[in-house]
Every structure is written in C-alpha cells, then in structure tokens.
Amino acid sequence: MALAGDDILTLHSQRQQPPTVVCKQKNDMKNLIIIAFLIFAKTMLGQDIKVKDCFNDDKVNLKFCIASDKETFDKHFGDSYRLFLITDMKTDSVITKFYLDVNRSADFAYKLISDFYQDYKIIIIKGVASFYIYSPTKKEISKNIYPNYADCSFSDGQGSFIKDIKVVNEGKLLTLDVIECGKHKFNIQNLENIYEIK
C-alpha cells in the first residue's frame, strides 16, 4: 500500500531526532555521570573540613576547633572528629593542625575544654577515656594520656569514661574522675612528661 506524503513525513520524524535534541541528551547523560561520580567520591573520601567544636581567642585572633576532614573520614562511621585545628580568624587560614588518635571509636568526637585557658593558657582535648593538653604559648601538644585502669573493673561499655576534668595548684596538676574507677591526678607541668600521681 502506498503512503501519502504526510504519512511519509510523520514516519521520518519518528525515526530521526534533530541533532540538537541528540546533543542535549548526550550532555544530560554526561552531567548525570559527573554528578554520580562526585556523590560517590564525597561518600568514599569524606568532606574537606567540617568543624564541630570551637572557641576563639579574640586577643590574638586565633580559633581552636575540633574538626574532621578526608584524612579522618571513616568508611563505616563517616566523618570522624579527631582533627585539632588552629586557624587565623582574620584570614580563615589554617595555621596548625594535629591529627589525634581514634577516640576509642571513629564515631566518638573529641571535645575542647577551654575553662582553664585564661588562667593557665592550656587547652584540654578530652576524649572518651583519654586526653591531650595543648599549650598555645609553647605551640606544643602532649601525647595521648590515659589514666591507670589496672585496679579497676568495669560493668559496661561506659566504664572508663572520663568526666569532671579540673586543673588545680596553679596549673601544675590535673584531676579527673573515671566512671567506675574513681579519681585520678596528673602532674602536667611538662607537656613532654605528663604522669599520673599515685
């Protein structure tokens, strides 16, 4: 059966798309692939820098923060807040950063304790069961300090958690309580040699 002229034109338009439509579809597909790759990369590698806990020293224009970045990112728990970051408040540029040990688990964030900063110029970086001390004056950070748990027994997962950190004796001593393990005292006069006092 012969086709009329209008039928031939309709059939032809159904079989072929204009070059502009084909080009747009290719670009859309390309954009989708790029977006999917970026989402995958963000998921696997984590964020650049994400800040959780900060305090400022306005006198010297410094900001001290606990943060996470792609180096601390954990494939099971995501962002792991164990990066101690010091930035210039005027330029927002990073001056110094310290990568801290995993805080028992990657999803447990460290916390800054600035209560003793004005009097003793120290920052305590509190973990679940350990702590660091940073001296902005000396620009030094201590090693990760754990209380002595040798004589303690814990009934559950929260045993050994640190609470109630205090600095006393003109900044020479640090005291803390440990759940189900009582009080502990540390000599903190020398950041390179912090030790527990029996």
C-alpha positions as a Markdown table, in Angstrom:
| # | Residue | x | y | z |
|---|---|---|---|---|
| 1 | Met | 0.0 | 0.0 | 0.0 |
| 2 | Ala | 1.4 | 3.4 | -0.9 |
| 3 | Leu | 1.9 | 6.1 | 1.7 |
| 4 | Ala | 0.7 | 9.6 | 1.3 |
| 5 | Gly | 3.2 | 12.5 | 1.5 |
| 6 | Asp | 2.0 | 13.5 | 5.0 |
| 7 | Asp | 2.4 | 9.9 | 6.3 |
| 8 | Ile | 6.0 | 9.7 | 4.9 |
| 9 | Leu | 6.9 | 12.9 | 6.7 |
| 10 | Thr | 5.4 | 11.7 | 10.0 |
| 11 | Leu | 7.2 | 8.3 | 9.8 |
| 12 | His | 10.5 | 10.1 | 9.1 |
| 13 | Ser | 10.1 | 12.4 | 12.1 |
| 14 | Gln | 9.5 | 9.4 | 14.4 |
| 15 | Arg | 12.7 | 7.7 | 13.2 |
| 16 | Gln | 15.1 | 10.6 | 13.4 |
| 17 | Gln | 15.6 | 13.2 | 16.0 |
| 18 | Pro | 17.1 | 16.6 | 15.3 |
| 19 | Pro | 20.8 | 16.9 | 16.1 |
| 20 | Thr | 20.1 | 19.5 | 18.8 |
| 21 | Val | 17.9 | 17.0 | 20.7 |
| 22 | Val | 20.5 | 14.2 | 20.4 |
| 23 | Cys | 23.3 | 16.6 | 21.6 |
| 24 | Lys | 21.2 | 17.7 | 24.6 |
| 25 | Gln | 20.5 | 14.1 | 25.6 |
| 26 | Lys | 24.2 | 13.3 | 25.5 |
| 27 | Asn | 25.0 | 16.4 | 27.6 |
| 28 | Asp | 22.3 | 15.4 | 30.2 |
| 29 | Met | 23.8 | 11.9 | 30.4 |
| 30 | Lys | 27.3 | 13.3 | 30.8 |
| 31 | Asn | 26.1 | 15.6 | 33.6 |
| 32 | Leu | 24.4 | 12.7 | 35.4 |
| 33 | Ile | 27.6 | 10.7 | 35.2 |
| 34 | Ile | 29.6 | 13.6 | 36.7 |
| 35 | Ile | 27.1 | 14.1 | 39.5 |
| 36 | Ala | 27.1 | 10.4 | 40.3 |
| 37 | Phe | 30.9 | 10.4 | 40.4 |
| 38 | Leu | 31.0 | 13.4 | 42.7 |
| 39 | Ile | 28.5 | 11.9 | 45.1 |
| 40 | Phe | 30.5 | 8.6 | 45.1 |
| 41 | Ala | 33.7 | 10.4 | 45.8 |
| 42 | Lys | 32.2 | 12.5 | 48.5 |
| 43 | Thr | 30.8 | 9.4 | 50.2 |
| 44 | Met | 34.1 | 7.4 | 50.0 |
| 45 | Leu | 36.6 | 10.2 | 50.7 |
| 46 | Gly | 34.6 | 12.4 | 53.1 |
| 47 | Gln | 34.4 | 16.2 | 53.4 |
| 48 | Asp | 37.2 | 18.7 | 53.1 |
| 49 | Ile | 36.9 | 20.2 | 56.6 |
| 50 | Lys | 33.9 | 20.0 | 58.9 |
| 51 | Val | 34.0 | 21.8 | 62.2 |
| 52 | Lys | 32.2 | 20.6 | 65.3 |
| 53 | Asp | 33.5 | 22.3 | 68.5 |
| 54 | Cys | 35.4 | 25.6 | 68.6 |
| 55 | Phe | 36.3 | 28.5 | 70.8 |
| 56 | Asn | 38.1 | 31.8 | 70.0 |
| 57 | Asp | 40.9 | 33.9 | 71.5 |
| 58 | Asp | 39.9 | 37.3 | 70.2 |
| 59 | Lys | 43.0 | 38.9 | 71.6 |
| 60 | Val | 45.3 | 37.0 | 69.2 |
| 61 | Asn | 42.7 | 36.3 | 66.5 |
| 62 | Leu | 43.0 | 32.5 | 66.9 |
| 63 | Lys | 40.3 | 29.9 | 66.6 |
| 64 | Phe | 40.7 | 26.5 | 68.1 |
| 65 | Cys | 38.5 | 23.7 | 66.8 |
| 66 | Ile | 37.8 | 20.0 | 66.7 |
| 67 | Ala | 37.1 | 19.1 | 63.1 |
| 68 | Ser | 37.0 | 16.3 | 60.6 |
| 69 | Asp | 38.4 | 16.1 | 57.0 |
| 70 | Lys | 39.1 | 13.5 | 54.3 |
| 71 | Glu | 42.0 | 12.1 | 56.3 |
| 72 | Thr | 39.9 | 11.3 | 59.4 |
| 73 | Phe | 36.9 | 10.1 | 57.3 |
| 74 | Asp | 35.9 | 6.5 | 58.3 |
| 75 | Lys | 34.2 | 4.3 | 55.6 |
| 76 | His | 32.0 | 2.7 | 58.3 |
| 77 | Phe | 31.1 | 5.7 | 60.5 |
| 78 | Gly | 31.6 | 8.7 | 58.2 |
| 79 | Asp | 33.1 | 11.9 | 59.5 |
| 80 | Ser | 35.4 | 11.3 | 62.4 |
| 81 | Tyr | 36.1 | 14.4 | 64.6 |
| 82 | Arg | 39.7 | 13.9 | 65.7 |
| 83 | Leu | 41.4 | 16.8 | 63.9 |
| 84 | Phe | 42.6 | 19.6 | 66.2 |
| 85 | Leu | 42.7 | 22.7 | 64.1 |
| 86 | Ile | 44.1 | 26.2 | 64.7 |
| 87 | Thr | 43.1 | 28.9 | 62.3 |
| 88 | Asp | 43.6 | 32.7 | 61.9 |
| 89 | Met | 40.3 | 34.4 | 62.5 |
| 90 | Lys | 41.1 | 37.3 | 60.1 |
| 91 | Thr | 42.1 | 35.2 | 57.1 |
| 92 | Asp | 40.4 | 32.0 | 58.0 |
| 93 | Ser | 43.6 | 30.2 | 57.0 |
| 94 | Val | 44.9 | 27.1 | 58.8 |
| 95 | Ile | 47.9 | 27.8 | 61.0 |
| 96 | Thr | 48.4 | 24.4 | 62.6 |
| 97 | Lys | 46.7 | 21.0 | 62.7 |
| 98 | Phe | 47.1 | 17.9 | 64.7 |
| 99 | Tyr | 45.6 | 14.5 | 63.9 |
| 100 | Leu | 44.6 | 12.8 | 67.1 |
| 101 | Asp | 44.3 | 9.1 | 67.8 |
| 102 | Val | 40.9 | 7.4 | 67.2 |
| 103 | Asn | 38.8 | 8.3 | 70.2 |
| 104 | Arg | 38.1 | 4.6 | 71.1 |
| 105 | Ser | 35.7 | 4.5 | 68.1 |
| 106 | Ala | 35.7 | 6.7 | 64.9 |
| 107 | Asp | 32.2 | 8.0 | 65.7 |
| 108 | Phe | 33.2 | 9.4 | 69.1 |
| 109 | Ala | 34.2 | 13.1 | 68.8 |
| 110 | Tyr | 36.8 | 14.8 | 70.9 |
| 111 | Lys | 35.8 | 17.8 | 73.0 |
| 112 | Leu | 37.7 | 21.0 | 73.8 |
| 113 | Ile | 37.8 | 22.2 | 77.4 |
| 114 | Ser | 38.7 | 25.9 | 77.5 |
| 115 | Asp | 37.8 | 26.6 | 81.1 |
| 116 | Phe | 41.5 | 26.9 | 82.1 |
| 117 | Tyr | 42.7 | 28.8 | 79.1 |
| 118 | Gln | 42.6 | 32.3 | 80.6 |
| 119 | Asp | 44.3 | 31.3 | 83.8 |
| 120 | Tyr | 46.9 | 28.8 | 82.7 |
| 121 | Lys | 47.0 | 29.1 | 78.9 |
| 122 | Ile | 46.3 | 25.5 | 78.2 |
| 123 | Ile | 43.6 | 23.7 | 76.2 |
| 124 | Ile | 42.4 | 20.3 | 77.2 |
| 125 | Ile | 41.3 | 18.0 | 74.4 |
| 126 | Lys | 39.1 | 15.4 | 76.1 |
| 127 | Gly | 38.4 | 12.0 | 74.6 |
| 128 | Val | 36.2 | 9.3 | 75.9 |
| 129 | Ala | 38.9 | 7.6 | 78.0 |
| 130 | Ser | 42.0 | 9.8 | 77.5 |
| 131 | Phe | 43.1 | 13.4 | 77.0 |
| 132 | Tyr | 45.6 | 15.7 | 75.3 |
| 133 | Ile | 46.9 | 19.1 | 76.5 |
| 134 | Tyr | 47.8 | 21.8 | 74.1 |
| 135 | Ser | 49.9 | 24.9 | 75.0 |
| 136 | Pro | 49.3 | 27.9 | 72.7 |
| 137 | Thr | 52.3 | 29.6 | 74.3 |
| 138 | Lys | 54.7 | 26.9 | 73.5 |
| 139 | Lys | 52.7 | 25.6 | 70.5 |
| 140 | Glu | 53.1 | 22.1 | 71.7 |
| 141 | Ile | 50.7 | 19.2 | 72.2 |
| 142 | Ser | 51.1 | 16.4 | 74.7 |
| 143 | Lys | 50.9 | 12.7 | 73.8 |
| 144 | Asn | 47.6 | 11.0 | 74.4 |
| 145 | Ile | 47.3 | 10.4 | 78.2 |
| 146 | Tyr | 45.3 | 7.6 | 79.7 |
| 147 | Pro | 44.5 | 7.1 | 83.4 |
| 148 | Asn | 45.8 | 3.9 | 85.0 |
| 149 | Tyr | 43.0 | 1.4 | 84.9 |
| 150 | Ala | 45.0 | -1.5 | 86.3 |
| 151 | Asp | 43.0 | -1.8 | 89.6 |
| 152 | Cys | 39.6 | -1.1 | 88.0 |
| 153 | Ser | 36.8 | -3.3 | 86.8 |
| 154 | Phe | 34.0 | -2.1 | 84.5 |
| 155 | Ser | 30.5 | -3.4 | 84.3 |
| 156 | Asp | 29.6 | -1.9 | 80.9 |
| 157 | Gly | 30.8 | 0.0 | 77.9 |
| 158 | Gln | 30.7 | 3.3 | 79.7 |
| 159 | Gly | 33.1 | 2.2 | 82.3 |
| 160 | Ser | 36.5 | 4.1 | 82.0 |
| 161 | Phe | 34.7 | 7.2 | 80.6 |
| 162 | Ile | 36.4 | 10.4 | 81.8 |
| 163 | Lys | 34.4 | 13.2 | 83.5 |
| 164 | Asp | 34.9 | 16.3 | 85.6 |
| 165 | Ile | 38.4 | 17.4 | 84.5 |
| 166 | Lys | 39.9 | 20.2 | 86.6 |
| 167 | Val | 43.2 | 22.0 | 86.7 |
| 168 | Val | 44.5 | 23.0 | 90.1 |
| 169 | Asn | 47.6 | 24.0 | 92.1 |
| 170 | Glu | 48.3 | 27.0 | 89.8 |
| 171 | Gly | 48.1 | 24.9 | 86.7 |
| 172 | Lys | 50.5 | 22.2 | 87.8 |
| 173 | Leu | 48.0 | 19.4 | 88.4 |
| 174 | Leu | 45.1 | 18.0 | 86.5 |
| 175 | Thr | 42.4 | 15.9 | 88.3 |
| 176 | Leu | 39.6 | 13.9 | 86.7 |
| 177 | Asp | 37.0 | 11.3 | 87.6 |
| 178 | Val | 36.7 | 8.0 | 85.7 |
| 179 | Ile | 33.4 | 6.1 | 85.8 |
| 180 | Glu | 33.7 | 3.1 | 88.0 |
| 181 | Cys | 37.4 | 3.9 | 88.6 |
| 182 | Gly | 37.4 | 6.9 | 90.9 |
| 183 | Lys | 39.6 | 10.0 | 90.9 |
| 184 | His | 43.0 | 10.3 | 89.2 |
| 185 | Lys | 45.6 | 13.1 | 89.4 |
| 186 | Phe | 48.3 | 14.1 | 86.9 |
| 187 | Asn | 51.4 | 16.3 | 87.0 |
| 188 | Ile | 51.1 | 18.4 | 83.9 |
| 189 | Gln | 54.0 | 20.9 | 84.4 |
| 190 | Asn | 55.9 | 19.4 | 81.5 |
| 191 | Leu | 53.9 | 18.5 | 78.4 |
| 192 | Glu | 56.6 | 16.1 | 77.3 |
| 193 | Asn | 56.4 | 14.2 | 80.6 |
| 194 | Ile | 52.9 | 14.2 | 82.0 |
| 195 | Tyr | 52.5 | 11.4 | 84.5 |
| 196 | Glu | 49.9 | 10.1 | 86.9 |
| 197 | Ile | 50.5 | 10.7 | 90.7 |
| 198 | Lys | 49.6 | 7.7 | 92.9 |
